[in-house]
Amino acid sequence: MPAPTINLDYYPAAWQSPRDGATPLAIVVHGTGGTDSRRYLQTGGDRKVSIHILIDKAGTIYRMVDDERVANHAGGVLLANGTFSSRLTIGATTYRGAQVNRRTLGIELENLQTGTDPYPDVQLLAMGWQINAWRQRYGALPVTRHATIDPGRRSDPVGLTVATIELWATRAAAAAQPRHYRVKAGAGANVRAGRSTSTKVLTVLGPGDPWAGYVTPGERVSVPGFGASNEWICDAIGRCVWRGLLDEEPYAAD
C-alpha cells in the first residue's frame, strides 16, 4: 500500500531516553482509551508516558519518538513484591520495567477501548504498514499486545488479537483492498475462525450468499471441482472463507 500520511506536528515527545546500544526486539501495540491523545502523548501527562507512533482513525501516523530512542510506553509499575508489573520474554531472556521499553517499539491506536468503538480499516492498514516498515529495518520483530506485557494492569488493545494484527500487516504488505464475493458452491461455504480447515466453523453461508473481505494466504486446500488454492478471504475481524468456494463480483473492488 502507499505510505500513510506522516505527521510531525507533535514531535518530539517530552519523555524519551537513549537506548544505550539496545536493539528493538519486539513491537507493542496499545489502545489509547481516548479520542484525541496527541497532546497527552507529546507532553506525557502525570504518568510521563510517550510512544513512538500514534495512529488516528483517519490512518494518519503521528511520529513522536525516534526509533533509535526509548519511549515510555510499556515499563509498568513497581509492585509491592519488588518486581515490575511489565514483562517481555524473547527467547530465553526476560526483560522487566524500563528494560521492556529499551527493547521495544510502540504503536498507540486511537480508540475508546470500550469493546464497541471500531478500528477503521484505514487505521489498521496504517498499523500494518508501520509494522512492515519496522520489520524491513530491524528484521522479523514479533508483535505483542500491551495486555500481554502487563496483564495485571492493562487490557489493550481491546478487540485486537496478535493474529488479527498480523492479518492487517499481511494486508498492508500486499496492498490489499476489501473485495466482494458470492458463494458459488451448491453446498454453501464454511465461515471459519482462521485460515485453515482445522479452525472452528463459525457459521455456514448458503449458495449465492455474499461475503466480503481481504485476500489472505493460509492453508492450501484442494477440493474436486473447485481447484486448489492457499487463498482465504478474511474479514476485518479474522473470519475466513476458502477462496475456491467463492466467485468475485466484477463490480465489487473498493
Protein Blocks (a to p, Z undefined) as FASTA:
>chain_A
ZZddddfklcccfbdcdekhpacfbdcdddehiablklmmmnopanopacfbdcdfkopa
cdfbdfkbccdfknopadfkopafbdcdehjbccehjlmmmmpccdddddehlopaccdf
klmmmmmmmmmmmmmmnopaddddfklmmmmlpccdehiafklmmmmmmmmmnopacddd
ddfbfnbpaddfbjcfkbccfbdcdehiacddddddddddddehkapafbdcddfkopac
dfklpccdfklpZZ
